[in-house]
Amino acid sequence: MEKEKITIRSYEEKDWNQLIEVHDAARKEELRWAKCEQAFVSLKEDSIRERLFQHEICVACMEEKIVGFSAYTEDELAWLYVDPAYAQRGVGRILTQYVIEHASKRPLNVQVLEGNLPARKLYEAFGFQLVRTACGIMPGKEEVEVVVECMQRIFQ
């Protein structure tokens, strides 16, 4: 069986509805892993509060369908979501590699909700290490307390 081709390109305004679909489905999975499903906020709302568009955004496509996206700054991988229907097909790995190659400052930082083992394993495979944990509240759902694992990738 031929491996599906995943391409990465910059976000375009026409991608917005597909980004919402990917984020909202993947975010629900992420929150299930972290046992805080009640913290769900749709991308429509979260993108404003979390300043999504102040990041570089790239999308992962199979054919013309967006199956994942990431958003990053010069020193942080801030968003990475893969459509659960396309999990375990290398989308997250390709997006992570793209950000590592394009983020300009070192070290590179990422935060993972405690309990989100798939994300933690993905980042560890790229050399990210846990540097600390932090407790706080979920932006947009301030009644929900969360623990975040702060990870860092030191480049040689």
Residue frames as a rotation matrix with the C-alpha (Angstrom) as fourth column:
MET 1
0.578 0.816 0.000 0.00
0.816 -0.578 0.000 0.00
0.000 0.000 -1.000 0.00
GLU 2
-0.202 -0.641 0.740 1.35
0.605 -0.676 -0.421 3.43
0.771 0.363 0.524 -0.96
LYS 3
-0.410 -0.020 -0.912 1.94
0.850 -0.370 -0.374 5.85
-0.330 -0.929 0.169 1.90
GLU 4
0.631 0.731 0.259 -0.32
0.774 -0.615 -0.150 8.89
0.050 0.295 -0.954 1.78
LYS 5
-0.385 -0.787 0.481 1.48
0.752 -0.570 -0.331 12.08
0.535 0.234 0.812 0.82
ILE 6
0.551 0.443 -0.707 1.33
0.784 -0.566 0.256 14.85
-0.287 -0.695 -0.659 3.39
THR 7
-0.180 -0.593 0.785 2.24
0.706 -0.634 -0.317 18.35
0.685 0.497 0.532 2.28
ILE 8
0.028 0.092 -0.995 2.83
0.850 -0.527 -0.025 21.39
-0.527 -0.845 -0.093 4.46
ARG 9
-0.310 -0.106 0.945 1.98
0.676 -0.723 0.141 24.90
0.668 0.682 0.296 3.35
SER 10
-0.999 -0.041 -0.021 1.25
0.045 -0.777 -0.628 28.28
0.010 -0.628 0.778 4.89
TYR 11
-0.310 0.933 -0.185 -2.24
0.717 0.102 -0.689 28.98
-0.624 -0.346 -0.701 6.19
GLU 12
-0.912 0.190 0.363 -4.57
0.145 -0.678 0.720 30.89
0.383 0.710 0.591 3.87
GLU 13
-0.715 0.665 0.218 -7.78
-0.656 -0.530 -0.537 32.65
-0.242 -0.527 0.815 4.84
LYS 14
0.020 0.750 -0.661 -9.83
-0.846 0.365 0.389 30.12
0.533 0.551 0.642 2.82
ASP 15
-0.512 -0.338 -0.790 -8.59
0.026 0.913 -0.407 27.41
0.859 -0.229 -0.458 5.26
TRP 16
-0.651 0.137 0.746 -10.49
-0.708 -0.465 -0.532 28.82
0.274 -0.874 0.400 8.25
ASN 17
0.394 0.905 0.161 -13.49
-0.906 0.354 0.231 26.44
0.152 -0.237 0.959 8.26
GLN 18
0.555 -0.264 -0.789 -11.27
0.015 0.951 -0.308 23.37
0.832 0.159 0.532 7.90
LEU 19
-0.593 -0.785 0.180 -9.03
-0.129 -0.128 -0.983 24.65
0.795 -0.607 -0.025 10.71
ILE 20
-0.229 0.615 0.755 -12.08
-0.966 -0.237 -0.100 24.91
0.118 -0.752 0.648 12.97
GLU 21
0.735 0.550 -0.396 -13.07
-0.540 0.829 0.148 21.32
0.410 0.105 0.906 12.13
VAL 22
0.128 -0.786 -0.605 -9.58
0.203 0.618 -0.759 19.97
0.971 -0.026 0.239 12.82
HIS 23
-0.698 -0.452 0.556 -9.07
-0.370 -0.437 -0.820 21.95
0.613 -0.778 0.138 16.02
ASP 24
-0.030 0.769 0.639 -12.46
-0.988 -0.121 0.099 21.24
0.153 -0.628 0.763 17.55
ALA 25
0.805 0.292 -0.517 -12.29
-0.282 0.954 0.101 17.48
0.522 0.064 0.850 16.93
ALA 26
0.038 -0.896 -0.443 -8.67
0.346 0.427 -0.835 17.20
0.937 -0.121 0.327 18.06
ARG 27
-0.546 -0.218 0.809 -9.10
-0.553 -0.632 -0.543 19.50
0.630 -0.743 0.224 21.05
LYS 28
0.505 0.789 0.349 -11.89
-0.824 0.322 0.465 17.28
0.255 -0.523 0.813 22.39
GLU 29
0.702 -0.347 -0.622 -9.52
0.240 0.938 -0.252 14.29
0.671 0.028 0.741 22.15
GLU 30
-0.358 -0.903 0.238 -6.73
0.107 -0.293 -0.950 16.23
0.927 -0.315 0.201 23.87
LEU 31
-0.300 0.317 0.900 -9.03
-0.857 -0.505 -0.108 17.23
0.420 -0.803 0.423 26.72
ARG 32
0.807 0.543 -0.232 -10.23
-0.421 0.805 0.417 13.62
0.413 -0.239 0.879 27.08
TRP 33
0.233 -0.820 -0.523 -6.62
0.442 0.569 -0.694 12.50
0.866 -0.070 0.495 27.55
ALA 34
-0.715 -0.561 0.417 -6.13
-0.018 -0.582 -0.813 15.26
0.699 -0.589 0.407 30.14
LYS 35
-0.384 0.668 -0.637 -9.44
0.884 0.465 -0.045 14.38
0.266 -0.580 -0.770 31.86
CYS 36
-0.549 0.273 -0.790 -10.82
0.272 -0.835 -0.478 17.91
-0.790 -0.478 0.384 31.55
GLU 37
-0.555 0.406 0.726 -13.40
0.827 0.170 0.537 17.65
0.094 0.898 -0.430 28.78
GLN 38
0.460 0.808 -0.368 -15.42
0.854 -0.516 -0.064 20.44
-0.241 -0.285 -0.928 30.42
ALA 39
-0.043 -0.583 -0.811 -12.69
0.223 -0.797 0.561 22.89
-0.974 -0.157 0.164 29.36
PHE 40
-0.324 -0.111 0.940 -13.58
0.915 0.215 0.341 22.72
-0.240 0.970 0.031 25.65
VAL 41
0.188 0.320 -0.929 -13.72
-0.098 -0.935 -0.341 26.02
-0.977 0.155 -0.145 23.77
SER 42
0.722 0.152 0.675 -14.20
0.614 0.311 -0.726 26.14
-0.320 0.938 0.132 20.00
LEU 43
-0.338 -0.903 0.264 -11.45
0.917 -0.253 0.310 27.57
-0.213 0.347 0.913 17.81
LYS 44
0.150 0.459 0.876 -13.78
0.624 -0.731 0.276 30.42
0.767 0.505 -0.396 16.82
GLU 45
0.955 0.247 0.167 -13.59
0.009 -0.584 0.812 31.68
0.298 -0.774 -0.559 20.40
ASP 46
0.681 -0.721 -0.129 -10.15
0.488 0.316 0.814 30.38
-0.546 -0.617 0.567 21.35
SER 47
0.131 -0.671 0.729 -8.36
0.962 -0.090 -0.256 31.87
0.238 0.736 0.634 18.35
ILE 48
0.469 0.099 0.878 -9.09
0.081 -0.994 0.069 35.39
0.879 0.039 -0.475 19.57
ARG 49
0.961 -0.034 0.274 -8.29
-0.276 -0.163 0.947 34.85
0.013 -0.986 -0.166 23.25
GLU 50
0.568 -0.771 0.288 -5.11
0.368 0.551 0.749 32.88
-0.736 -0.319 0.596 22.50
ARG 51
0.404 -0.382 -0.831 -4.01
-0.589 -0.804 0.083 35.17
-0.700 0.456 -0.550 19.65
LEU 52
0.449 -0.173 0.877 -3.72
0.473 0.879 -0.069 32.42
-0.758 0.445 0.476 17.04
PHE 53
0.803 -0.018 0.596 -3.11
0.577 -0.226 -0.785 34.87
0.148 0.974 -0.171 14.22
GLN 54
0.742 -0.666 0.081 -0.07
-0.664 -0.712 0.231 36.38
-0.096 -0.225 -0.970 15.93
HIS 55
0.104 -0.665 0.739 1.68
-0.172 0.720 0.672 33.07
-0.979 -0.198 -0.039 15.20
GLU 56
-0.577 -0.258 -0.775 3.08
-0.817 0.179 0.548 31.60
-0.003 0.949 -0.314 12.02
ILE 57
0.189 0.717 0.671 0.47
-0.515 0.654 -0.554 29.04
-0.836 -0.241 0.493 10.93
CYS 58
-0.671 -0.330 -0.663 1.04
-0.738 0.375 0.560 26.10
0.064 0.866 -0.496 8.65
VAL 59
0.393 0.865 0.312 -1.37
-0.808 0.487 -0.331 23.41
-0.438 -0.122 0.891 7.54
ALA 60
-0.768 -0.517 0.377 -0.84
-0.312 0.817 0.484 19.74
-0.559 0.254 -0.790 6.73
CYS 61
0.177 0.840 -0.512 -2.78
-0.912 -0.055 -0.407 18.53
-0.370 0.539 0.756 3.71
MET 62
-0.633 -0.159 0.757 -3.58
0.189 0.917 0.351 15.19
-0.750 0.365 -0.551 2.14
GLU 63
-0.208 0.478 0.853 -4.76
0.958 -0.078 0.277 15.98
0.199 0.875 -0.441 -1.36
GLU 64
-0.368 0.125 0.921 -6.70
0.098 -0.980 0.171 19.22
0.925 0.153 0.349 -0.78
LYS 65
0.675 0.709 -0.207 -7.99
0.227 0.067 0.972 18.30
0.703 -0.702 -0.115 2.69
ILE 66
-0.156 -0.666 0.729 -6.45
-0.685 -0.459 -0.566 19.93
0.712 -0.588 -0.384 5.75
VAL 67
0.465 0.266 -0.844 -5.72
0.233 0.884 0.407 17.15
0.854 -0.385 0.349 8.23
GLY 68
0.363 -0.359 -0.860 -3.69
0.922 0.005 0.387 19.12
-0.135 -0.933 0.333 10.77
PHE 69
0.564 -0.262 0.783 -2.11
0.166 -0.893 -0.419 22.45
0.809 0.366 -0.460 11.58
SER 70
0.102 -0.545 -0.832 0.48
0.993 0.007 0.117 24.05
-0.058 -0.838 0.542 13.77
ALA 71
0.758 0.054 0.650 1.12
0.124 -0.990 -0.063 27.59
0.640 0.128 -0.757 14.92
TYR 72
0.356 -0.756 -0.549 4.41
0.933 0.260 0.248 28.78
-0.044 -0.601 0.798 16.30
THR 73
0.965 -0.246 -0.096 6.55
-0.240 -0.968 0.071 31.75
-0.110 -0.045 -0.993 17.23
GLU 74
0.362 -0.903 -0.231 10.29
-0.644 -0.063 -0.762 32.05
0.674 0.425 -0.605 17.03
ASP 75
-0.678 -0.712 0.181 10.71
-0.602 0.396 -0.693 30.03
0.422 -0.579 -0.698 20.24
GLU 76
-0.579 0.529 0.621 7.43
-0.431 0.448 -0.783 28.20
-0.692 -0.721 -0.031 20.92
LEU 77
-0.831 0.500 -0.245 5.33
0.079 0.541 0.837 25.51
0.551 0.676 -0.489 19.28
ALA 78
-0.824 0.490 0.285 2.05
-0.534 -0.505 -0.678 26.90
-0.188 -0.711 0.678 20.56
TRP 79
0.291 0.950 0.108 -0.58
-0.748 0.297 -0.594 24.92
-0.597 0.092 0.797 18.64
LEU 80
-0.793 -0.372 -0.482 -0.48
-0.601 0.608 0.518 21.51
0.100 0.701 -0.706 17.02
TYR 81
-0.059 0.857 0.512 -3.68
-0.545 0.402 -0.736 19.67
-0.836 -0.323 0.443 16.14
VAL 82
-0.931 -0.169 -0.323 -4.33
-0.362 0.551 0.752 16.66
0.051 0.817 -0.574 13.93
ASP 83
0.057 0.979 -0.194 -7.77
-0.939 0.118 0.323 15.53
0.340 0.164 0.926 12.81
PRO 84
-0.130 -0.108 0.986 -8.41
-0.715 0.699 -0.018 12.38
-0.687 -0.707 -0.168 14.90
ALA 85
0.853 0.479 0.207 -9.52
-0.187 0.650 -0.736 10.58
-0.487 0.590 0.644 11.71
TYR 86
0.743 -0.650 -0.159 -5.91
-0.157 0.062 -0.986 10.99
0.650 0.758 -0.056 10.47
ALA 87
0.541 -0.537 0.647 -4.11
-0.797 -0.083 0.598 10.10
-0.267 -0.840 -0.473 13.72
GLN 88
0.252 -0.574 0.779 -1.14
-0.111 0.782 0.613 7.74
-0.961 -0.241 0.134 13.55
ARG 89
0.792 0.015 0.611 -0.37
0.585 0.272 -0.765 8.62
-0.177 0.962 0.206 9.91
GLY 90
-0.162 -0.983 0.088 2.65
0.985 -0.155 0.082 10.85
-0.067 0.100 0.993 10.54
VAL 91
0.426 0.393 0.815 0.85
0.535 -0.836 0.123 14.19
0.729 0.384 -0.566 10.37
GLY 92
0.998 -0.033 -0.055 1.93
0.030 -0.516 0.856 15.30
-0.057 -0.856 -0.514 13.85
ARG 93
0.311 -0.947 0.081 5.52
0.650 0.274 0.709 14.22
-0.694 -0.168 0.700 13.20
ILE 94
-0.121 -0.339 0.933 5.70
0.954 -0.298 0.015 16.16
0.273 0.892 0.360 9.93
LEU 95
0.689 0.426 0.586 4.20
0.260 -0.901 0.348 19.29
0.676 -0.087 -0.732 11.50
THR 96
0.887 -0.410 -0.212 6.60
0.164 -0.149 0.975 19.07
-0.431 -0.900 -0.065 14.47
GLN 97
0.027 -0.920 0.391 9.59
0.877 0.209 0.433 18.66
-0.480 0.331 0.813 12.17
TYR 98
0.173 0.128 0.977 8.45
0.760 -0.648 -0.050 21.64
0.627 0.750 -0.209 10.12
VAL 99
0.944 0.216 0.249 8.25
0.015 -0.782 0.623 23.87
0.329 -0.584 -0.742 13.21
ILE 100
0.601 -0.790 -0.118 11.65
0.428 0.194 0.883 22.69
-0.675 -0.581 0.455 14.46
GLU 101
-0.155 -0.689 0.708 13.15
0.976 0.004 0.218 23.64
-0.153 0.725 0.672 11.10
HIS 102
-0.002 0.248 0.969 11.41
0.625 -0.756 0.195 27.03
0.780 0.606 -0.153 10.89
ALA 103
0.942 0.239 -0.236 11.41
0.330 -0.525 0.784 28.37
0.064 -0.817 -0.574 14.48
SER 104
0.531 -0.757 0.382 14.35
0.039 -0.428 -0.903 30.73
0.847 0.494 -0.198 14.75
LYS 105
0.065 -0.519 0.852 15.27
-0.892 -0.413 -0.183 30.81
0.447 -0.748 -0.490 18.45
ARG 106
0.097 -0.137 -0.986 16.63
0.227 0.967 -0.112 28.11
0.969 -0.213 0.125 20.69
PRO 107
-0.929 0.161 0.333 15.57
0.155 0.987 -0.044 26.41
-0.336 0.010 -0.942 22.87
LEU 108
-0.567 0.817 -0.106 12.16
-0.369 -0.137 0.919 25.62
0.736 0.561 0.379 21.43
ASN 109
-0.886 0.292 0.360 9.32
-0.333 0.138 -0.933 25.37
-0.322 -0.946 -0.025 23.98
VAL 110
-0.411 0.842 -0.349 6.03
-0.225 0.277 0.934 23.50
0.883 0.463 0.076 24.02
GLN 111
-0.665 0.297 0.686 3.37
-0.713 0.022 -0.701 22.97
-0.223 -0.955 0.197 26.68
VAL 112
-0.568 0.459 -0.683 1.36
-0.090 0.790 0.606 19.75
0.818 0.406 -0.407 27.03
LEU 113
0.261 0.710 0.654 -1.65
-0.874 -0.113 0.472 19.17
0.409 -0.695 0.591 29.23
GLU 114
-0.674 -0.481 0.560 -0.78
-0.702 0.654 -0.283 16.60
-0.230 -0.584 -0.778 31.87
GLY 115
-0.068 0.627 0.776 -2.21
-0.126 0.766 -0.630 13.25
-0.990 -0.140 0.027 30.79
ASN 116
0.805 0.305 -0.508 -1.94
-0.508 -0.086 -0.857 13.93
-0.305 0.948 0.086 27.06
LEU 117
0.248 -0.749 0.614 0.39
-0.014 0.631 0.776 10.99
-0.969 -0.201 0.146 26.48
PRO 118
0.556 -0.085 0.827 0.25
0.800 0.324 -0.504 10.97
-0.226 0.942 0.248 22.66
ALA 119
0.891 -0.241 0.384 1.50
-0.055 -0.899 -0.435 14.58
0.450 0.366 -0.814 22.53
ARG 120
0.636 -0.680 0.364 4.13
-0.615 -0.162 0.772 13.97
-0.466 -0.715 -0.521 25.19
LYS 121
0.329 -0.501 0.801 5.47
0.377 0.847 0.375 10.93
-0.866 0.178 0.467 23.32
LEU 122
0.764 -0.020 0.645 5.53
0.625 -0.225 -0.747 12.84
0.160 0.974 -0.160 20.04
TYR 123
0.836 -0.433 0.337 7.59
-0.417 -0.901 -0.123 15.68
0.357 -0.037 -0.933 21.48
GLU 124
0.504 -0.675 0.539 9.91
-0.436 0.340 0.833 13.34
-0.746 -0.655 -0.122 23.37
ALA 125
0.564 -0.261 0.784 10.63
0.659 0.714 -0.236 11.55
-0.498 0.650 0.574 20.08
PHE 126
0.660 -0.312 0.683 11.98
0.417 -0.604 -0.679 14.90
0.625 0.733 -0.269 18.82
GLY 127
-0.310 -0.920 -0.239 14.19
0.689 -0.044 -0.724 15.44
0.655 -0.390 0.647 21.87
PHE 128
0.053 0.381 0.923 11.90
-0.455 -0.813 0.362 17.65
0.889 -0.439 0.131 23.95
GLN 129
-0.562 -0.271 -0.782 12.42
0.548 0.585 -0.597 17.20
0.619 -0.764 -0.180 27.68
LEU 130
0.614 0.777 -0.141 10.19
0.565 -0.308 0.766 18.05
0.551 -0.549 -0.628 30.61
VAL 131
-0.474 -0.798 0.372 11.64
0.285 -0.539 -0.793 21.09
0.833 -0.269 0.482 32.38
ARG 132
-0.971 0.217 0.102 8.81
-0.165 -0.294 -0.941 21.86
-0.175 -0.931 0.321 34.81
THR 133
-0.360 0.931 0.059 5.13
0.834 0.293 0.467 21.51
0.417 0.217 -0.883 35.49
ALA 134
-0.978 0.126 0.167 2.80
-0.174 -0.933 -0.316 24.41
0.116 -0.338 0.934 36.16
CYS 135
-0.418 0.897 -0.142 -0.66
0.885 0.367 -0.288 24.58
-0.206 -0.246 -0.947 37.65
GLY 136
-0.948 0.141 -0.285 -3.19
-0.169 -0.982 0.078 27.12
-0.269 0.122 0.955 36.52
ILE 137
-0.006 0.997 0.077 -6.56
-0.018 0.077 -0.997 27.75
-1.000 -0.008 0.017 35.00
MET 138
-0.359 -0.028 0.933 -7.75
0.860 0.379 0.342 27.01
-0.363 0.925 -0.112 31.48
PRO 139
-0.885 0.040 -0.463 -8.06
-0.163 -0.960 0.228 30.19
-0.436 0.277 0.856 29.42
GLY 140
-0.607 0.737 -0.297 -11.69
-0.566 -0.139 0.813 30.66
0.558 0.661 0.501 28.49
LYS 141
0.449 0.682 -0.578 -12.81
0.065 0.620 0.782 28.16
0.891 -0.389 0.234 31.14
GLU 142
-0.246 -0.690 0.681 -11.37
-0.553 -0.477 -0.683 29.75
0.796 -0.544 -0.264 34.25
GLU 143
0.470 0.473 0.745 -13.29
-0.882 0.284 0.376 27.38
-0.034 -0.834 0.551 36.52
VAL 144
0.974 -0.151 -0.171 -11.16
0.113 0.970 -0.216 24.47
0.199 0.191 0.961 35.23
GLU 145
0.463 -0.871 0.165 -7.79
-0.701 -0.247 0.669 23.92
-0.542 -0.425 -0.725 36.87
VAL 146
0.952 -0.211 -0.220 -5.10
-0.022 0.673 -0.739 22.24
0.304 0.709 0.637 34.77
VAL 147
0.402 -0.912 0.086 -1.56
-0.059 0.068 0.996 21.01
-0.914 -0.405 -0.027 35.06
VAL 148
0.949 -0.153 -0.276 0.70
-0.297 -0.145 -0.944 21.81
0.105 0.977 -0.183 32.14
GLU 149
0.489 -0.845 0.218 3.97
0.581 0.502 0.641 20.06
-0.651 -0.186 0.736 31.36
CYS 150
0.806 -0.313 -0.503 6.47
-0.500 -0.813 -0.297 22.58
-0.316 0.491 -0.812 30.04
MET 151
0.572 -0.584 0.576 8.88
0.605 0.774 0.185 20.92
-0.554 0.242 0.796 27.64
GLN 152
0.593 -0.481 -0.646 11.94
-0.593 -0.803 0.054 22.24
-0.545 0.351 -0.761 25.87
ARG 153
0.807 -0.428 0.406 14.10
0.582 0.694 -0.424 21.08
-0.101 0.578 0.809 22.99
ILE 154
0.417 -0.787 -0.454 17.71
-0.301 -0.591 0.748 22.16
-0.858 -0.176 -0.483 23.24
PHE 155
0.994 -0.108 -0.021 19.45
0.006 0.244 -0.970 22.30
0.110 0.964 0.243 19.87
GLN 156
0.397 -0.918 0.011 23.07
0.560 0.251 0.789 21.34
-0.727 -0.307 0.614 19.45
